[in-house]
Amino acid sequence: MKAASSALFLEFSLLCEKLSSTSSNSEKVRLLASYLRNLESEDLGIAVDFLLGRASRVRSSEGRANVAFATVRDALCQVVTFSDDQLLQLYKEHGDLGEVAMELLSSGHAAPLVRGQLTLKRIRDGMDDIASAQGSGSEKRKVMTLTGLLLDSSPLEAKYLIKILTSDMRIGVSEGFIAEAAAEAFSVGKEAVRKAYLLVNDMSKVAVMAKEGRLSDAGFSLFTPIRPMLAEPASSARQIIDDMGRCYVEDKYDGIRLQVHKKGGEVRLYSRAMDDVTRFFPEIVEQISRLNEDFALDGELIYEAGGRLRFFSLQKLLRNEGRREKHPLKFVAFDALYAKGRSLLDLPLVERKRELFALGYDNCAPFKEVSAPEDLERAFKDSIARGNEGIVAKDPESTYQPGARGKRWFKLKKALDTLDVVVIGAQYGNGKRKGLLSDYVFAVRRSRDDPTLVPIGKAYSGLTDEELRDYHDFFMRNKIGEKGNTVWVLPRLVIEVGFQSIQRSARYESGYALRFPRIISVRADKKLDEIDDLQRVEDLFKAQG
């Protein structure tokens, strides 16, 4: 049996290489189970984190090492010689910094006289050191730490070191694969692992619980956010009534999905991505603190200006941590997850609504019961008139299913089709936007199982000049290289784009192009693995007739 925390990083890297090269789901599970069952608990937790792209456990890092492209470039410069043009060309060929690092180190790099051994624990310690570096000299500290790891890395280890560092694994492994592999590795039920994950919301902890026979300990607890239940898109009010019949209908707000947890005098706020965003919204904390009960609520954070809800204004608050002046913000609650000392997840919505309104919170989302398409259509039009996105219709008997999207909740939005995409490049504008990165090149995933990014269009409208200046600075910090008028960047900014139609096009690798694309919103609450894929594009293309 291995000593605790002695698992070699090379073994982990070899596993990742095998996982990325197989398209068989069953083979992925077999490979994962075979590897995970031989790890001690600490290594097991680290390995699962790394497989899912969680680099660090430093609380403020939210799983990310928070490094700019320049940090990776400067560290690589310490161990191998290359030009900026060579780096850009390699990135354009691979679209993956890890692959770039492997190719650069394969050409020969400055190895130390005595090469240290890389273990999972050493890599995690390095990631934590990088994630915690702040203030004067922090960039130098990050580069030194990364350089030390790269000097002891083989080309293959360097590949996965950088992929973990940038939270960009893209090896076709999700929480679902890990759950199935943990069940096989430790001879426990798949459903028991899945249920524990929905409640604990941390697959590395769940894997350790499965190994140690503690899955029965899993339960909903305050200050452990869960994945929000999602609504299925609907094409019409008739479809919703046909599928669900009687339903509760409420406005779909144009804001930020938020979970609010309160226990005693402590209040924590969590985003859709389950990041702790409490520090950004002290006024919401103050509002919630006035209530007496302990609870967890699901809802939407909205900003109201001139009667219209402005998502961009909220996003700006998220990008400015230090701001504390008052803003016209409010949290609208539409579901109760925990109250009176117990989880409410298994209760039907009708009972959860009852518990929600019993808390005495002033900003509970109003709702009404409807059973006819014309009533649902009227509710939709009324919501649009109030400046909202549309409506959400919910089955009164639906239990709360974390992370699930199905026919228990439906959303009906404005007629404009939209896609969630990621920005991969930006071009300089003209006229008053000269010298400003204002035209965004964006991409979708090739498929749900293939995270390769394929370009599908370019948008240059929808953002204000002030917003463009903010994102110009963001892109320059995440710049990979520059060629002609285009700055190529790391895929870190998810945006929602609207468009008039989709057409086939040989101009983009996706085979499609959006006609008259326009940026609807910047989705700081969404991660790279949540963007749309080519199947969604093809479905919308066919639906055009």
RAPE-V690455 format. One record per residue. N is the residue number from 1. PSI is psi as a letter, one per 40 degrees, with the letter a starting at -180 (NA if undefined). Layout:
n: {N/N}
psi: {PSI/PSI}
This chain:
n: {1/2/3/4/5/6/7/8/9/10/11/12/13/14/15/16/17/18/19/20/21/22/23/24/25/26/27/28/29/30/31/32/33/34/35/36/37/38/39/40/41/42/43/44/45/46/47/48/49/50/51/52/53/54/55/56/57/58/59/60/61/62/63/64/65/66/67/68/69/70/71/72/73/74/75/76/77/78/79/80/81/82/83/84/85/86/87/88/89/90/91/92/93/94/95/96/97/98/99/100/101/102/103/104/105/106/107/108/109/110/111/112/113/114/115/116/117/118/119/120/121/122/123/124/125/126/127/128/129/130/131/132/133/134/135/136/137/138/139/140/141/142/143/144/145/146/147/148/149/150/151/152/153/154/155/156/157/158/159/160/161/162/163/164/165/166/167/168/169/170/171/172/173/174/175/176/177/178/179/180/181/182/183/184/185/186/187/188/189/190/191/192/193/194/195/196/197/198/199/200/201/202/203/204/205/206/207/208/209/210/211/212/213/214/215/216/217/218/219/220/221/222/223/224/225/226/227/228/229/230/231/232/233/234/235/236/237/238/239/240/241/242/243/244/245/246/247/248/249/250/251/252/253/254/255/256/257/258/259/260/261/262/263/264/265/266/267/268/269/270/271/272/273/274/275/276/277/278/279/280/281/282/283/284/285/286/287/288/289/290/291/292/293/294/295/296/297/298/299/300/301/302/303/304/305/306/307/308/309/310/311/312/313/314/315/316/317/318/319/320/321/322/323/324/325/326/327/328/329/330/331/332/333/334/335/336/337/338/339/340/341/342/343/344/345/346/347/348/349/350/351/352/353/354/355/356/357/358/359/360/361/362/363/364/365/366/367/368/369/370/371/372/373/374/375/376/377/378/379/380/381/382/383/384/385/386/387/388/389/390/391/392/393/394/395/396/397/398/399/400/401/402/403/404/405/406/407/408/409/410/411/412/413/414/415/416/417/418/419/420/421/422/423/424/425/426/427/428/429/430/431/432/433/434/435/436/437/438/439/440/441/442/443/444/445/446/447/448/449/450/451/452/453/454/455/456/457/458/459/460/461/462/463/464/465/466/467/468/469/470/471/472/473/474/475/476/477/478/479/480/481/482/483/484/485/486/487/488/489/490/491/492/493/494/495/496/497/498/499/500/501/502/503/504/505/506/507/508/509/510/511/512/513/514/515/516/517/518/519/520/521/522/523/524/525/526/527/528/529/530/531/532/533/534/535/536/537/538/539/540/541/542/543/544/545}
psi: {h/i/i/h/f/e/h/i/d/d/d/d/d/d/d/d/d/d/d/e/e/h/e/h/d/d/d/d/d/d/d/d/d/d/d/d/e/e/i/i/d/d/d/d/d/d/d/d/d/d/d/e/e/h/d/i/e/h/d/e/e/f/e/i/e/f/i/i/d/d/d/d/d/d/d/d/d/e/e/i/h/i/i/d/d/d/d/d/d/d/d/d/d/d/f/h/d/d/d/d/d/d/d/d/d/d/e/h/i/g/i/i/d/h/h/i/h/h/i/d/d/d/d/d/d/d/d/d/d/d/d/e/h/i/a/h/e/d/d/d/d/d/d/d/d/d/d/d/d/d/d/e/i/i/d/d/d/d/d/d/d/d/d/d/d/e/f/g/d/f/e/f/h/i/d/d/d/d/d/d/d/d/d/d/d/e/f/i/i/d/d/d/d/d/d/d/d/d/d/d/f/h/d/d/d/d/d/d/d/d/d/e/f/f/d/e/e/h/i/h/i/i/e/g/i/i/h/i/i/i/i/h/h/i/e/i/d/d/d/d/d/d/d/d/b/h/i/h/h/i/i/h/i/g/a/h/h/h/h/h/h/h/h/b/e/h/h/i/h/h/i/d/e/f/i/h/f/d/e/d/g/d/d/d/d/d/d/d/d/e/i/d/i/h/i/h/i/h/a/h/h/i/h/h/h/f/e/i/h/h/d/d/d/d/d/d/d/d/e/g/d/e/h/e/i/i/i/g/i/i/h/h/h/e/i/h/d/h/i/f/e/i/i/e/d/e/i/i/d/d/d/d/d/d/d/d/d/e/e/e/h/d/f/h/h/i/i/i/h/i/e/i/d/d/d/d/d/d/d/d/d/d/d/d/d/e/e/i/d/b/i/h/h/i/h/d/e/h/i/h/g/h/e/i/h/a/f/d/h/i/i/h/i/i/d/h/i/i/i/h/i/i/h/e/i/i/i/i/a/i/b/e/e/h/e/h/h/e/h/h/h/i/i/i/i/d/i/d/e/h/e/h/h/h/i/e/a/h/i/e/i/e/i/i/d/d/d/d/d/d/d/d/d/d/d/d/d/f/h/d/i/h/h/b/e/h/h/h/i/i/g/e/h/h/i/h/h/i/i/d/i/h/i/i/h/e/d/i/d/d/e/i/i/h/h/f/i/h/h/d/i/h/g/e/e/i/i/d/e/e/i/i/i/d/d/d/d/d/d/d/d/d/e/e/NA}
